[in-house]
Amino acid sequence: MVATCYLLGVSTRRMEKLVESLGITRPSKSQVSGMARDLDTQVADFRHRPLDEGPCAFLAADALVLKVRGGGRVVNVHALVASG
């Protein structure tokens, strides 16, 4: 969940949608803000962790936005590309 939120940019509205997808309905603004603060802490800890403690695999990740025709209209589809 942390990685998904980080990739999505973690706006309050996106965090609210993610939480609702997990079955938590109608979170309050203070709950969403608290989750976003907690997420910021987790991401900061992950980004600043030491890399010299044990094996560390290299992974490159990027995202592509593709326009796809479907159902008589064109929609954006996001594709995560990772190589290691």
C-alpha positions, -999 to 999 in steps of 0.1 A, spaced: 0 0 0 29 24 8 44 19 -26 11 24 -44 4 56 -26 39 68 -33 36 61 -70 2 78 -71 15 110 -55 -8 106 -24 -32 134 -27 -59 135 0 -86 126 -26 -66 96 -39 -59 84 -3 -96 86 4 -104 65 -27 -77 39 -17 -91 36 18 -126 32 5 -113 4 -18 -101 -14 14 -136 -14 28 -134 17 51 -164 38 41 -165 76 45 -133 83 63 -133 118 79 -109 144 67 -89 141 99 -86 104 94 -73 108 59 -49 135 70 -36 112 98 -31 84 73 -13 107 49 10 119 77 17 83 87 24 74 51 48 103 48 67 89 78 69 54 63 80 67 29 107 89 45 120 59 66 121 38 35 139 64 14 165 71 41 172 35 51 208 23 50 216 3 18 248 -13 31 231 -36 56 227 -69 38 218 -78 2 201 -52 -19 187 -59 -53 185 -32 -79 151 -24 -93 142 3 -118 106 13 -120 88 37 -143 52 42 -154 37 47 -188 4 63 -196 -11 48 -228 -42 58 -246 -64 28 -253 -95 26 -274 -123 6 -258 -160 6 -257 -162 33 -284 -140 58 -265 -104 65 -257 -92 61 -221 -59 64 -204 -43 32 -191 -14 32 -167 13 6 -170 40 1 -144 73 -11 -160 99 -26 -137 132 -43 -144 158 -57 -120 
